[in-house]
Amino acid sequence: MDFTWLQSLLYGFLAGLTEIFPVSAQVHKVLLVKFFGTEGTTEFLDFLIHIAVLGGLYVSCRGQLVRISRARALARIPKNRRKRPLDIRTLMDVKLLQTMLIPVIPALFAYQWTFSFKNRLILLSAFLFLNGVMLYVPQFLPSGNKDARNMSHAEGFFIGLGGAAAVLPGISAIGASTSIASVCGADRSYSLNMALLMDMVLTAGFLVVDLIAVFTNGVGTFSFLIFLRYLISAGLAFAATLLAVRLLRMLAAKHTFALFGLYSFGVALFTFILNLMA
């Protein structure tokens, strides 16, 4: 049985929120499908939602992306022909991001291998609990103000490992990477912005996996109304992504993500209880 209109729209909106909020979109999708009592969503809907999330991330990070593009273009111009100085800080951000992506790219190839984990509620509960620990602990650590100018390649690699861990259902890329960055002494707002750029690459990777699944399994039952419902659901995912990024940036500037850690503990307990009842 496919989603109803209400279920599809709710799925799209919550998917957009949880793709950004550090609470694991993968687990929330699994729980929603179980709550709705359906056989599951189609790969085509997930494909459209990931396009929407990627679009929302692009709009939210457009200022950073423009600065990176301009800085790299200027760096390619010979020194004697440059009309303005190099943006060294942005170029260092690019190098840090590249280091963060070193563990992320191989992890994307292991993403399909983790699909079987989604059917094991006890594993989902354990990963959610670990995600909660990573989000809750940083509040007890002193805040830092480091950025790419005073962070090492090793620190960038470990931050990237947090993003790579997001292929495991229950672990949030943004939550894990920003928590590791906090341990390394990075500024919270800065680490969140870098994590959002990294998440764009992850989302693009998930998008490719969705596309392969669509070509492999087909789109299932399809009609104009179903396509329209999917498009509106993706539109809600886009709006939810913009909202979630704005809220996270407000929280990062003043607070830790400890509340999301408590929420992860609650969802972990709920998932564990579902496992006992199964």
C-alpha positions in Angstrom: 0.0 0.0 0.0 1.4 3.4 -1.0 1.3 6.6 1.1 -1.8 8.7 1.3 -1.5 12.4 0.5 -1.2 13.3 4.2 1.4 10.6 4.8 3.4 11.6 1.8 3.4 15.3 2.7 4.3 14.6 6.3 7.1 12.2 5.2 8.5 14.9 2.9 8.5 17.6 5.5 9.9 15.5 8.3 12.6 14.0 6.0 13.7 17.6 5.1 13.9 18.5 8.8 15.7 15.3 9.9 18.2 15.4 7.0 19.5 18.6 8.6 18.7 18.3 12.3 21.3 16.0 14.0 18.8 13.2 14.7 19.3 10.8 11.7 16.8 11.0 8.8 17.3 7.3 8.0 15.8 6.1 11.3 13.0 8.6 11.2 12.0 7.4 7.7 12.0 3.8 8.9 9.8 4.7 12.0 7.4 6.8 9.9 6.9 3.9 7.5 6.2 1.6 10.4 3.8 4.1 12.0 1.9 4.6 8.7 1.6 0.8 8.4 2.7 0.9 4.7 5.0 -1.3 2.8 7.4 1.6 2.5 8.2 4.5 0.3 9.5 4.2 -3.3 13.0 5.0 -4.2 11.7 7.7 -6.6 10.2 9.7 -3.7 13.5 9.5 -1.8 15.3 10.6 -4.9 13.1 13.7 -5.2 13.4 14.5 -1.5 17.2 14.3 -1.7 17.1 16.6 -4.7 15.1 19.0 -2.6 17.4 18.7 0.4 20.4 19.3 -1.8 18.7 22.4 -3.3 17.9 23.7 0.2 21.5 23.2 1.3 22.7 25.0 -1.8 20.5 28.0 -1.2 21.5 28.1 2.5 25.2 27.8 1.7 25.2 29.9 -1.4 27.3 32.7 0.2 30.0 30.3 1.2 30.0 28.6 -2.2 30.3 31.9 -4.0 33.3 32.9 -1.8 35.0 29.6 -2.5 34.4 29.8 -6.2 35.8 33.4 -6.4 38.8 32.5 -4.2 39.7 29.5 -6.3 39.3 31.4 -9.5 41.5 34.2 -8.2 44.2 31.7 -7.1 44.4 30.4 -10.6 45.4 33.8 -12.0 49.1 34.5 -12.1 50.3 36.6 -9.2 51.5 39.5 -11.4 48.0 39.7 -13.0 45.9 39.7 -9.9 44.0 42.9 -9.2 43.3 42.0 -5.5 44.9 39.9 -2.8 44.1 36.2 -2.4 41.4 35.2 0.1 43.7 33.0 2.1 41.1 32.2 4.8 38.6 30.9 2.2 41.3 28.8 0.5 42.2 27.3 3.9 38.5 26.5 4.3 38.6 24.6 1.0 41.7 22.6 2.1 40.0 21.7 5.4 36.8 20.7 3.6 38.9 18.5 1.2 40.5 16.8 4.2 37.1 16.2 5.7 35.9 14.5 2.5 38.7 12.0 2.5 36.8 9.5 4.7 33.4 10.6 3.4 33.8 9.5 -0.2 34.8 5.8 0.6 32.0 5.7 3.1 29.4 6.4 0.4 30.5 3.2 -1.4 29.6 1.3 1.8 26.2 3.0 2.0 24.2 0.2 0.3 25.9 -2.4 2.6 24.2 -0.7 5.6 20.7 -1.0 4.1 20.1 -4.3 6.0 20.7 -2.5 9.3 17.4 -0.6 8.8 15.4 -3.8 9.5 17.2 -4.5 12.8 15.6 -2.2 15.4 18.1 -3.1 18.1 20.9 -1.8 15.9 19.0 1.4 15.1 18.5 1.9 18.9 22.2 1.5 19.6 23.2 3.9 16.8 20.7 6.5 18.0 22.0 6.2 21.6 25.6 6.7 20.3 24.4 9.8 18.3 22.8 11.1 21.5 26.0 10.7 23.4 28.0 12.6 20.7 25.5 15.5 20.9 25.2 15.6 24.6 28.8 15.5 25.8 30.2 18.7 24.1 28.2 20.9 26.4 30.6 19.9 29.2 33.6 20.9 27.2 35.0 24.4 26.9 34.0 26.3 23.8 36.7 27.0 21.3 37.3 29.5 18.5 39.5 27.5 16.1 38.9 27.5 12.3 40.8 26.3 9.3 43.7 28.7 10.0 44.7 26.8 13.2 43.3 23.3 12.7 45.4 20.4 11.6 44.8 17.9 8.8 44.4 15.2 11.4 41.6 17.2 13.0 39.9 17.7 9.7 40.1 14.0 8.9 38.5 13.1 12.3 35.7 15.6 11.7 35.2 14.0 8.3 34.9 10.6 10.0 31.9 11.9 11.8 30.3 12.6 8.5 31.3 9.3 7.1 29.6 7.6 10.1 26.3 8.9 8.8 26.0 6.0 6.4 25.0 4.1 9.6 21.3 4.6 10.3 21.0 6.5 13.5 24.1 8.6 13.2 23.7 12.2 12.0 26.5 13.6 9.7 26.0 17.1 10.9 25.7 16.1 14.6 28.7 13.8 14.6 31.0 16.1 12.7 30.1 19.2 14.7 30.6 17.3 18.0 34.0 16.1 16.9 34.9 19.6 15.8 33.8 20.9 19.3 36.2 18.4 20.9 38.9 19.7 18.6 38.2 23.3 19.9 36.5 24.6 16.7 34.0 27.5 16.8 30.5 26.0 16.8 29.1 28.3 14.1 32.1 27.7 11.9 32.1 23.9 12.3 28.3 23.9 11.5 28.9 25.8 8.3 31.7 23.4 7.3 29.5 20.4 8.2 26.7 21.8 6.0 29.1 21.9 3.0 30.2 18.4 3.7 26.6 17.3 4.0 26.0 18.6 0.5 28.5 16.0 -0.8 26.9 13.3 1.3 23.4 14.2 0.0 24.7 14.1 -3.6 26.1 10.7 -2.9 22.8 9.5 -1.5 21.1 11.0 -4.6 23.2 8.8 -6.9 22.4 5.7 -4.8 18.7 6.6 -5.1 19.0 7.0 -8.9 20.6 3.6 -9.3 17.8 2.1 -7.2 15.2 3.8 -9.4 16.8 2.4 -12.6 17.2 -1.0 -11.0 13.7 -1.4 -9.3 11.6 1.0 -11.4 9.2 3.5 -10.0 6.4 1.1 -9.2 2.8 2.2 -9.5 2.8 5.6 -11.1 0.3 8.3 -12.3 0.1 12.0 -12.7 -1.5 12.4 -9.3 1.2 10.3 -7.6 3.9 12.4 -9.4 2.2 15.6 -8.2 2.1 14.3 -4.7 5.8 13.4 -4.8 6.6 16.9 -6.1 4.7 18.6 -3.4 6.3 16.4 -0.8 9.7 17.3 -2.2 8.7 21.0 -2.1 7.9 20.6 1.6 11.3 18.9 2.1 13.0 21.9 0.5 11.2 24.3 2.8 12.0 22.2 5.8 15.6 22.1 4.9 15.8 25.9 4.8 14.0 26.1 8.1 16.2 23.5 9.8 19.5 25.2 8.6 18.3 28.6 9.9 17.3 27.1 13.3 20.6 25.2 13.6 22.6 28.3 12.9 20.7 30.2 15.6 21.3 27.4 18.1 25.0 27.0 17.1 25.7 30.7 17.8 24.3 30.5 21.4 23.9 26.9 22.5 25.2 23.4 22.0 23.0 20.6 20.4 22.4 18.9 23.8 18.6 19.0 23.4 18.9 17.0 20.2 21.0 14.6 22.2 18.2 14.1 24.7 15.8 13.7 21.8 18.0 11.0 20.3 18.0 9.2 23.7 14.2 9.3 23.7 13.9 7.9 20.1 16.5 5.3 20.9 14.4 4.1 23.9 11.3 4.2 21.8 13.0 2.1 19.1 14.3 -0.4 21.7 10.7 -0.8 23.0 9.5 -1.4 19.5 12.2 -4.1 19.1 10.9 -5.8 22.3 7.4 -5.8 21.0 8.3 -7.1 17.5 
